[in-house]
């Protein structure tokens, strides 16, 4: 039953009335439009609406086979009725899905159209994969497709390790059986796959047009000798890979030996010891995102050790998920070659009790930094904590260079600002050190439903830390710049 299988996205919305369901006069007015205008309309709506329009109007019947952009999402084939959806199987859904894919991709059109952009989202279920792959391959042979993306879902909720191994084998069989499709692939999103230790590199080296790869809940087969998790090794000197996302995966680490075109990297929720990444040849990497709630076996690490061999970074986003700060402050001189081009830094979800002066080592190591974003987190609900979470400890820092001044910082933004002596001192310190600071934005923390529920929906006590009331804002602005000769503009709220 469908309860046993994942729902890739929300159930399809009730389709809006297509043009053919309007009045006869309106239909006649629309029907006289040339095909290229009607196709421009259909290219902007979901597939169920396209199919409904083509079914109900002879004038529109041929148009789906002339579309140059197709998004065929398996969620469109889930029954709208909740009871029917609960009694629906993956086989039933994939039978319908595969039939639609074949009709749309294999049917000839009057102008022998080429599909410029094709996105398919489907379950990793046999015996449908080869049929889908061969239909896609047939389209790819026309040679005019610019973008081809697969989003592939597990065929069951919360698959066991053994089932993830089966899914990994099933995917590789699909990959090997449909070379024409994968040769043109530009984007690939995978979930719940346990693959062989060289499979990911094999995919990247074979899919020479692949620019985007996303792995979620994936890992490699456990080392049969040691029983340990395996490091994901990416050694793809000829790969076109531009963006890589690795989220909640079971790898012991990620070793990027060669990825010469890689520009954007996201790594979140790793389980191995720190640091989670090692870099070799990644000369174009300019944006890195690390999101993680630290676990008790993971010690804080030096960014200079993790990011060595990266010298083109312009954006760095670190999210600590309200838990322990998992980086260790260090001498800015060790990071200066790495941060020499850094323009935007985001340090998000720093637990509120933590001192902030440690963030100065980032500011000092990045002479070209223009925008500095901090987000403080006060969550009594402990939304990110689990039984394996590391203990939250303060991060001391007293090694700032006595003559340090920053010349290029333009914006300081703090989300989660409250009336607090610690924050006042920190902001004044930044104003004093940043000679070109133009703007400070101080914003309230976004509401949290779980925290509000713990407080029975009542507003916080007036004695608790809080965002300033309107009548206090001018006083706070004056306190922040008192005695400092700075023209900085301060906005609160």
C-alpha positions as a Python dict, from the first residue, in 0.01 Angstrom:
ca = {
    (1, 'X'): (0, 0, 0),
    (2, 'X'): (111, 355, -56),
    (3, 'X'): (175, 405, 317),
    (4, 'X'): (474, 174, 268),
    (5, 'X'): (631, 398, 7),
    (6, 'X'): (778, 745, 12),
    (7, 'X'): (587, 1042, -120),
    (8, 'X'): (835, 1243, -328),
    (9, 'X'): (641, 1565, -282),
    (10, 'X'): (298, 1675, -181),
    (11, 'X'): (6, 1519, -362),
    (12, 'X'): (-82, 1698, -683),
    (13, 'X'): (-294, 2009, -650),
    (14, 'X'): (-638, 2019, -802),
    (15, 'X'): (-564, 2132, -1156),
    (16, 'X'): (-682, 2472, -1263),
    (17, 'X'): (-928, 2483, -1546),
    (18, 'X'): (-738, 2461, -1874),
    (19, 'X'): (-833, 2696, -2153),
    (20, 'X'): (-1051, 2430, -2312),
    (21, 'X'): (-1280, 2431, -2007),
    (22, 'X'): (-1371, 2797, -2042),
    (23, 'X'): (-1672, 2924, -2232),
    (24, 'X'): (-1707, 2839, -2602),
    (25, 'X'): (-1638, 3201, -2693),
    (26, 'X'): (-1317, 3205, -2485),
    (27, 'X'): (-1214, 2867, -2626),
    (28, 'X'): (-1257, 2992, -2981),
    (29, 'X'): (-1051, 3298, -2897),
    (30, 'X'): (-769, 3086, -2756),
    (31, 'X'): (-791, 2818, -3023),
    (32, 'X'): (-708, 3058, -3302),
    (33, 'X'): (-373, 3135, -3141),
    (34, 'X'): (-74, 2980, -3319),
    (35, 'X'): (87, 2669, -3174),
    (36, 'X'): (401, 2845, -3051),
    (37, 'X'): (193, 3069, -2821),
    (38, 'X'): (-12, 2777, -2689),
    (39, 'X'): (311, 2585, -2625),
    (40, 'X'): (452, 2884, -2437),
    (41, 'X'): (145, 2863, -2210),
    (42, 'X'): (174, 2487, -2158),
    (43, 'X'): (546, 2508, -2084),
    (44, 'X'): (457, 2708, -1772),
    (45, 'X'): (202, 2473, -1614),
    (46, 'X'): (224, 2132, -1446),
    (47, 'X'): (200, 1818, -1655),
    (48, 'X'): (-145, 1707, -1526),
    (49, 'X'): (-291, 2033, -1656),
    (50, 'X'): (-121, 1980, -1992),
    (51, 'X'): (-262, 1628, -2021),
    (52, 'X'): (-609, 1738, -1914),
    (53, 'X'): (-611, 2020, -2166),
    (54, 'X'): (-499, 1791, -2448),
    (55, 'X'): (-762, 1532, -2354),
    (56, 'X'): (-1056, 1771, -2344),
    (57, 'X'): (-982, 1974, -2656),
    (58, 'X'): (-902, 1847, -3006),
    (59, 'X'): (-725, 2175, -3076),
    (60, 'X'): (-480, 2104, -2791),
    (61, 'X'): (-449, 1727, -2844),
    (62, 'X'): (-120, 1729, -3035),
    (63, 'X'): (52, 1995, -2824),
    (64, 'X'): (203, 1777, -2545),
    (65, 'X'): (409, 1601, -2812),
    (66, 'X'): (549, 1936, -2923),
    (67, 'X'): (662, 2063, -2580),
    (68, 'X'): (1030, 2153, -2563),
    (69, 'X'): (1038, 2153, -2181),
    (70, 'X'): (905, 1859, -1983),
    (71, 'X'): (887, 1796, -1609),
    (72, 'X'): (742, 1450, -1549),
    (73, 'X'): (718, 1413, -1171),
    (74, 'X'): (601, 1087, -1015),
    (75, 'X'): (407, 1288, -755),
    (76, 'X'): (172, 1394, -1035),
    (77, 'X'): (57, 1033, -1059),
    (78, 'X'): (-46, 988, -696),
    (79, 'X'): (-424, 976, -648),
    (80, 'X'): (-565, 1299, -510),
    (81, 'X'): (-804, 1116, -282),
    (82, 'X'): (-628, 1027, 45),
    (83, 'X'): (-795, 686, 79),
    (84, 'X'): (-707, 588, -277),
    (85, 'X'): (-352, 710, -225),
    (86, 'X'): (-311, 490, 83),
    (87, 'X'): (-421, 186, -116),
    (88, 'X'): (-201, 259, -416),
    (89, 'X'): (122, 66, -481),
    (90, 'X'): (448, 175, -637),
    (91, 'X'): (386, -75, -919),
    (92, 'X'): (55, 90, -1003),
    (93, 'X'): (208, 438, -998),
    (94, 'X'): (513, 340, -1200),
    (95, 'X'): (306, 155, -1459),
    (96, 'X'): (110, 473, -1528),
    (97, 'X'): (419, 691, -1505),
    (98, 'X'): (621, 479, -1748),
    (99, 'X'): (334, 475, -1996),
    (100, 'X'): (313, 855, -1993),
    (101, 'X'): (692, 889, -2029),
    (102, 'X'): (694, 661, -2332),
    (103, 'X'): (396, 834, -2495),
    (104, 'X'): (545, 1180, -2450),
    (105, 'X'): (900, 1088, -2547),
    (106, 'X'): (854, 828, -2819),
    (107, 'X'): (553, 965, -3005),
    (108, 'X'): (646, 1153, -3318),
    (109, 'X'): (538, 1514, -3356),
    (110, 'X'): (462, 1706, -3675),
    (111, 'X'): (776, 1916, -3646),
    (112, 'X'): (995, 1634, -3508),
    (113, 'X'): (1057, 1858, -3209),
    (114, 'X'): (1363, 1838, -2987),
    (115, 'X'): (1319, 1853, -2609),
    (116, 'X'): (1553, 2121, -2477),
    (117, 'X'): (1491, 2058, -2106),
    (118, 'X'): (1377, 1728, -1957),
    (119, 'X'): (1333, 1654, -1585),
    (120, 'X'): (1217, 1312, -1467),
    (121, 'X'): (1135, 1217, -1108),
    (122, 'X'): (1056, 851, -1042),
    (123, 'X'): (1090, 555, -805),
    (124, 'X'): (1390, 326, -835),
    (125, 'X'): (1169, 28, -912),
    (126, 'X'): (1198, -259, -1158),
    (127, 'X'): (1092, -350, -1423),
    (128, 'X'): (1030, 10, -1529),
    (129, 'X'): (1379, 160, -1528),
    (130, 'X'): (1508, 22, -1857),
    (131, 'X'): (1191, 129, -2038),
    (132, 'X'): (1229, 484, -1903),
    (133, 'X'): (1601, 489, -1982),
    (134, 'X'): (1557, 373, -2341),
    (135, 'X'): (1279, 627, -2403),
    (136, 'X'): (1507, 902, -2273),
    (137, 'X'): (1798, 770, -2477),
    (138, 'X'): (1586, 785, -2791),
    (139, 'X'): (1522, 1156, -2730),
    (140, 'X'): (1887, 1223, -2648),
    (141, 'X'): (2003, 1080, -2979),
    (142, 'X'): (1842, 1378, -3152),
    (143, 'X'): (2122, 1581, -2993),
    (144, 'X'): (1934, 1899, -2906),
    (145, 'X'): (1869, 1849, -2534),
    (146, 'X'): (2050, 2105, -2320),
    (147, 'X'): (1936, 1989, -1977),
    (148, 'X'): (1846, 1639, -1854),
    (149, 'X'): (1787, 1571, -1484),
    (150, 'X'): (1689, 1254, -1297),
    (151, 'X'): (1549, 1265, -942),
    (152, 'X'): (1536, 906, -820),
    (153, 'X'): (1349, 800, -506),
    (154, 'X'): (1368, 482, -300),
    (155, 'X'): (1069, 255, -348),
    (156, 'X'): (1001, 224, 27),
    (157, 'X'): (1002, 439, 338),
    (158, 'X'): (1305, 405, 569),
    (159, 'X'): (1479, 127, 375),
    (160, 'X'): (1707, -110, 567),
    (161, 'X'): (2080, -127, 497),
    (162, 'X'): (2023, -444, 294),
    (163, 'X'): (1755, -274, 85),
    (164, 'X'): (1981, 27, 26),
    (165, 'X'): (2246, -213, -105),
    (166, 'X'): (1982, -359, -339),
    (167, 'X'): (1887, -9, -453),
    (168, 'X'): (2252, 69, -522),
    (169, 'X'): (2285, -244, -736),
    (170, 'X'): (1958, -167, -913),
    (171, 'X'): (2072, 185, -995),
    (172, 'X'): (2406, 68, -1134),
    (173, 'X'): (2223, -187, -1351),
    (174, 'X'): (2003, 95, -1480),
    (175, 'X'): (2311, 312, -1536),
    (176, 'X'): (2494, 42, -1733),
    (177, 'X'): (2191, -60, -1941),
    (178, 'X'): (2104, 292, -2063),
    (179, 'X'): (2428, 460, -2173),
    (180, 'X'): (2255, 692, -2422),
    (181, 'X'): (2046, 846, -2144),
    (182, 'X'): (2325, 884, -1889),
    (183, 'X'): (2573, 1017, -2142),
    (184, 'X'): (2356, 1330, -2171),
    (185, 'X'): (2265, 1363, -1803),
    (186, 'X'): (2329, 1710, -1657),
    (187, 'X'): (2169, 1668, -1313),
    (188, 'X'): (2129, 1367, -1081),
    (189, 'X'): (1955, 1353, -742),
    (190, 'X'): (1987, 1024, -552),
    (191, 'X'): (1856, 908, -215),
    (192, 'X'): (1899, 597, 0),
    (193, 'X'): (2162, 428, -216),
    (194, 'X'): (2443, 212, -80),
    (195, 'X'): (2693, 186, -363),
    (196, 'X'): (3027, 26, -432),
    (197, 'X'): (3329, 231, -326),
    (198, 'X'): (3408, 337, -685),
    (199, 'X'): (3054, 371, -821),
    (200, 'X'): (3019, 748, -769),
    (201, 'X'): (3347, 821, -947),
    (202, 'X'): (3242, 580, -1223),
    (203, 'X'): (2915, 771, -1268),
    (204, 'X'): (3094, 1107, -1278),
    (205, 'X'): (3358, 988, -1523),
    (206, 'X'): (3099, 830, -1753),
    (207, 'X'): (2837, 1108, -1738),
    (208, 'X'): (3064, 1363, -1901),
    (209, 'X'): (2794, 1632, -1907),
    (210, 'X'): (2687, 1590, -1542),
    (211, 'X'): (2707, 1930, -1371),
    (212, 'X'): (2496, 1873, -1057),
    (213, 'X'): (2501, 1573, -821),
    (214, 'X'): (2301, 1547, -498),
    (215, 'X'): (2338, 1254, -257),
    (216, 'X'): (2105, 1221, 44),
    (217, 'X'): (2103, 926, 287),
    (218, 'X'): (2362, 754, 70),
    (219, 'X'): (2673, 559, 166),
    (220, 'X'): (2914, 295, 41),
    (221, 'X'): (2916, -75, 120),
    (222, 'X'): (3085, -129, 458),
    (223, 'X'): (3447, -242, 438),
    (224, 'X'): (3422, -625, 467),
    (225, 'X'): (3757, -652, 648),
    (226, 'X'): (3737, -374, 906),
    (227, 'X'): (3360, -325, 922),
    (228, 'X'): (3420, 50, 895),
    (229, 'X'): (3240, 310, 688),
    (230, 'X'): (3416, 400, 364),
    (231, 'X'): (3550, 739, 255),
    (232, 'X'): (3378, 872, -57),
    (233, 'X'): (3662, 938, -301),
    (234, 'X'): (3597, 1166, -597),
    (235, 'X'): (3878, 1160, -851),
    (236, 'X'): (3724, 1290, -1173),
    (237, 'X'): (3974, 1502, -1369),
    (238, 'X'): (3756, 1512, -1683),
    (239, 'X'): (3424, 1561, -1507),
    (240, 'X'): (3195, 1857, -1583),
    (241, 'X'): (3074, 1860, -1219),
    (242, 'X'): (2996, 2215, -1105),
    (243, 'X'): (2782, 2157, -794),
    (244, 'X'): (2792, 1875, -537),
    (245, 'X'): (2556, 1824, -242),
    (246, 'X'): (2614, 1554, 21),
    (247, 'X'): (2347, 1548, 292),
    (248, 'X'): (2300, 1307, 584),
    (249, 'X'): (2518, 1042, 423),
    (250, 'X'): (2701, 756, 591),
    (251, 'X'): (3048, 806, 447),
    (252, 'X'): (3345, 819, 681),
    (253, 'X'): (3449, 1135, 495),
    (254, 'X'): (3472, 1289, 151),
    (255, 'X'): (3804, 1310, -34),
    (256, 'X'): (3784, 1543, -334),
    (257, 'X'): (4106, 1445, -509),
    (258, 'X'): (4025, 1601, -846),
    (259, 'X'): (3716, 1796, -945),
    (260, 'X'): (3861, 2078, -1156),
    (261, 'X'): (3528, 2240, -1254),
    (262, 'X'): (3360, 2218, -913),
    (263, 'X'): (3228, 2558, -802),
    (264, 'X'): (2971, 2489, -529),
    (265, 'X'): (2982, 2234, -248),
    (266, 'X'): (2727, 2153, 23),
    (267, 'X'): (2808, 1904, 299),
    (268, 'X'): (2558, 1850, 581),
    (269, 'X'): (2503, 1615, 874),
    (270, 'X'): (2811, 1396, 846),
    (271, 'X'): (2877, 1100, 1076),
    (272, 'X'): (3253, 1056, 1046),
    (273, 'X'): (3522, 1220, 1254),
    (274, 'X'): (3623, 1577, 1175),
    (275, 'X'): (3715, 1726, 940),
    (276, 'X'): (3451, 1587, 702),
    (277, 'X'): (3629, 1695, 382),
    (278, 'X'): (3969, 1685, 219),
    (279, 'X'): (4051, 1884, -92),
    (280, 'X'): (4294, 1816, -371),
    (281, 'X'): (4257, 1986, -708),
    (282, 'X'): (3946, 2209, -685),
    (283, 'X'): (4073, 2535, -839),
    (284, 'X'): (3728, 2682, -915),
    (285, 'X'): (3555, 2615, -583),
    (286, 'X'): (3405, 2948, -479),
    (287, 'X'): (3111, 2855, -253),
    (288, 'X'): (3110, 2612, 39),
    (289, 'X'): (2823, 2528, 275),
    (290, 'X'): (2872, 2316, 588),
    (291, 'X'): (2563, 2240, 802),
    (292, 'X'): (2593, 2014, 1103),
    (293, 'X'): (2482, 1945, 1459),
    (294, 'X'): (2803, 1815, 1618),
    (295, 'X'): (2813, 1461, 1760),
    (296, 'X'): (3003, 1364, 2074),
    (297, 'X'): (3282, 1178, 1890),
    (298, 'X'): (3355, 1477, 1665),
    (299, 'X'): (3616, 1721, 1789),
    (300, 'X'): (3635, 2081, 1661),
    (301, 'X'): (3868, 2114, 1363),
    (302, 'X'): (4077, 2386, 1202),
    (303, 'X'): (3936, 2534, 885),
    (304, 'X'): (4289, 2563, 748),
    (305, 'X'): (4320, 2182, 767),
    (306, 'X'): (3983, 2122, 603),
    (307, 'X'): (4004, 2388, 333),
    (308, 'X'): (4367, 2358, 237),
    (309, 'X'): (4418, 2369, -141),
    (310, 'X'): (4117, 2599, -184),
    (311, 'X'): (4212, 2954, -280),
    (312, 'X'): (3909, 3076, -476),
    (313, 'X'): (3641, 3084, -205),
    (314, 'X'): (3412, 3385, -220),
    (315, 'X'): (3114, 3254, -17),
    (316, 'X'): (3130, 3049, 305),
    (317, 'X'): (2820, 2936, 493),
    (318, 'X'): (2863, 2752, 825),
    (319, 'X'): (2552, 2639, 1016),
    (320, 'X'): (2607, 2501, 1367),
    (321, 'X'): (2243, 2391, 1419),
    (322, 'X'): (2219, 2543, 1771),
    (323, 'X'): (2476, 2293, 1900),
    (324, 'X'): (2850, 2283, 1969),
    (325, 'X'): (3071, 2507, 1755),
    (326, 'X'): (3257, 2248, 1547),
    (327, 'X'): (3536, 2471, 1416),
    (328, 'X'): (3835, 2577, 1622),
    (329, 'X'): (3954, 2939, 1608),
    (330, 'X'): (4308, 2970, 1476),
    (331, 'X'): (4576, 3216, 1380),
    (332, 'X'): (4429, 3419, 1091),
    (333, 'X'): (4763, 3400, 909),
    (334, 'X'): (4702, 3029, 846),
    (335, 'X'): (4375, 3109, 670),
    (336, 'X'): (4471, 3422, 479),
    (337, 'X'): (4569, 3239, 155),
    (338, 'X'): (4241, 3044, 169),
    (339, 'X'): (4020, 3345, 251),
    (340, 'X'): (4193, 3602, 30),
    (341, 'X'): (3892, 3626, -207),
    (342, 'X'): (3617, 3571, 51),
    (343, 'X'): (3334, 3824, 13),
    (344, 'X'): (3039, 3680, 206),
    (345, 'X'): (3047, 3481, 532),
    (346, 'X'): (2744, 3330, 705),
    (347, 'X'): (2787, 3194, 1059),
    (348, 'X'): (2441, 3062, 1139),
    (349, 'X'): (2261, 2910, 1438),
    (350, 'X'): (2530, 2985, 1695),
    (351, 'X'): (2385, 2884, 2031),
    (352, 'X'): (2305, 3201, 2220),
    (353, 'X'): (2516, 3136, 2531),
    (354, 'X'): (2835, 3119, 2325),
    (355, 'X'): (3067, 3417, 2323),
    (356, 'X'): (3101, 3580, 1980),
    (357, 'X'): (3452, 3725, 1993),
    (358, 'X'): (3589, 3407, 1835),
    (359, 'X'): (3427, 3508, 1506),
    (360, 'X'): (3690, 3782, 1478),
    (361, 'X'): (3948, 3534, 1353),
    (362, 'X'): (3736, 3491, 1037),
    (363, 'X'): (3710, 3866, 991),
    (364, 'X'): (4084, 3912, 1033),
    (365, 'X'): (4168, 3625, 795),
    (366, 'X'): (3945, 3760, 516),
    (367, 'X'): (4072, 4106, 413),
    (368, 'X'): (3828, 4134, 120),
    (369, 'X'): (3518, 4042, 323),
    (370, 'X'): (3225, 4267, 238),
    (371, 'X'): (2923, 4109, 412),
    (372, 'X'): (2924, 3936, 752),
    (373, 'X'): (2605, 3752, 853),
    (374, 'X'): (2551, 3607, 1201),
    (375, 'X'): (2248, 3420, 1327),
    (376, 'X'): (2208, 3350, 1698),
    (377, 'X'): (1984, 3071, 1815),
    (378, 'X'): (1780, 3048, 2135),
    (379, 'X'): (1577, 2728, 2124),
    (380, 'X'): (1466, 2581, 2459),
    (381, 'X'): (1300, 2307, 2253),
    (382, 'X'): (1651, 2182, 2157),
    (383, 'X'): (1522, 2117, 1805),
    (384, 'X'): (1855, 1981, 1677),
    (385, 'X'): (1966, 1783, 1980),
    (386, 'X'): (1981, 1402, 1994),
    (387, 'X'): (2127, 1145, 2230),
    (388, 'X'): (2459, 1156, 2042),
    (389, 'X'): (2492, 1535, 2042),
    (390, 'X'): (2819, 1688, 2159),
    (391, 'X'): (2821, 1900, 2472),
    (392, 'X'): (2791, 2271, 2402),
    (393, 'X'): (3091, 2463, 2535),
    (394, 'X'): (3196, 2825, 2508),
    (395, 'X'): (3458, 2918, 2249),
    (396, 'X'): (3723, 3146, 2400),
    (397, 'X'): (3926, 3382, 2182),
    (398, 'X'): (4177, 3642, 2295),
    (399, 'X'): (4432, 3639, 2014),
    (400, 'X'): (4318, 3935, 1807),
    (401, 'X'): (4603, 4135, 1659),
    (402, 'X'): (4632, 4465, 1851),
    (403, 'X'): (4667, 4672, 1534),
    (404, 'X'): (4404, 4490, 1325),
    (405, 'X'): (4164, 4704, 1121),
    (406, 'X'): (3934, 4581, 844),
    (407, 'X'): (3910, 4806, 541),
    (408, 'X'): (3635, 4654, 325),
    (409, 'X'): (3359, 4521, 551),
    (410, 'X'): (3039, 4700, 447),
    (411, 'X'): (2754, 4509, 615),
    (412, 'X'): (2707, 4337, 951),
    (413, 'X'): (2378, 4152, 994),
    (414, 'X'): (2274, 3978, 1315),
    (415, 'X'): (1958, 3767, 1325),
    (416, 'X'): (1845, 3683, 1677),
    (417, 'X'): (1944, 4018, 1825),
    (418, 'X'): (1827, 4093, 2180),
    (419, 'X'): (1887, 4367, 2434),
    (420, 'X'): (2202, 4227, 2586),
    (421, 'X'): (2537, 4359, 2712),
    (422, 'X'): (2734, 4085, 2535),
    (423, 'X'): (2586, 4171, 2196),
    (424, 'X'): (2627, 4542, 2253),
    (425, 'X'): (2999, 4497, 2324),
    (426, 'X'): (3042, 4271, 2022),
    (427, 'X'): (2874, 4512, 1780),
    (428, 'X'): (3078, 4802, 1914),
    (429, 'X'): (3393, 4595, 1862),
    (430, 'X'): (3304, 4535, 1496),
    (431, 'X'): (3227, 4906, 1446),
    (432, 'X'): (3563, 4995, 1596),
    (433, 'X'): (3759, 4749, 1378),
    (434, 'X'): (3572, 4785, 1046),
    (435, 'X'): (3678, 5119, 906),
    (436, 'X'): (3442, 5112, 607),
    (437, 'X'): (3133, 4970, 778),
    (438, 'X'): (2821, 5126, 624),
    (439, 'X'): (2526, 4924, 753),
    (440, 'X'): (2426, 4715, 1053),
    (441, 'X'): (2101, 4518, 1037),
    (442, 'X'): (1967, 4377, 1365),
    (443, 'X'): (1677, 4134, 1326),
    (444, 'X'): (1459, 3933, 1560),
    (445, 'X'): (1471, 3554, 1577),
    (446, 'X'): (1207, 3382, 1369),
    (447, 'X'): (923, 3226, 1576),
    (448, 'X'): (954, 2858, 1663),
    (449, 'X'): (633, 2657, 1699),
    (450, 'X'): (797, 2401, 1929),
    (451, 'X'): (935, 2667, 2162),
    (452, 'X'): (598, 2843, 2167),
    (453, 'X'): (428, 2516, 2252),
    (454, 'X'): (663, 2469, 2547),
    (455, 'X'): (552, 2814, 2665),
    (456, 'X'): (184, 2725, 2611),
    (457, 'X'): (162, 2989, 2343),
    (458, 'X'): (221, 3271, 2590),
    (459, 'X'): (451, 3564, 2503),
    (460, 'X'): (795, 3558, 2666),
    (461, 'X'): (829, 3702, 3013),
    (462, 'X'): (939, 4070, 3012),
    (463, 'X'): (1239, 3969, 3222),
    (464, 'X'): (1368, 3733, 2952),
    (465, 'X'): (1602, 3843, 2674),
    (466, 'X'): (1395, 4000, 2402),
    (467, 'X'): (1401, 4200, 2084),
    (468, 'X'): (1381, 4574, 2160),
    (469, 'X'): (1048, 4753, 2154),
    (470, 'X'): (1002, 5039, 1909),
    (471, 'X'): (1055, 5309, 2170),
    (472, 'X'): (1390, 5155, 2273),
    (473, 'X'): (1549, 5143, 1928),
    (474, 'X'): (1686, 5497, 1918),
    (475, 'X'): (1844, 5451, 2261),
    (476, 'X'): (2009, 5126, 2146),
    (477, 'X'): (2143, 5289, 1831),
    (478, 'X'): (2300, 5560, 2043),
    (479, 'X'): (2452, 5304, 2282),
    (480, 'X'): (2610, 5116, 1991),
    (481, 'X'): (2795, 5418, 1850),
    (482, 'X'): (2850, 5621, 2166),
    (483, 'X'): (3208, 5750, 2166),
    (484, 'X'): (3285, 5601, 1823),
    (485, 'X'): (3333, 5818, 1517),
    (486, 'X'): (3142, 5603, 1270),
    (487, 'X'): (2878, 5705, 1013),
    (488, 'X'): (2730, 5352, 1013),
    (489, 'X'): (2356, 5321, 951),
    (490, 'X'): (2186, 5092, 1204),
    (491, 'X'): (1847, 4937, 1130),
    (492, 'X'): (1663, 4740, 1398),
    (493, 'X'): (1382, 4511, 1289),
}
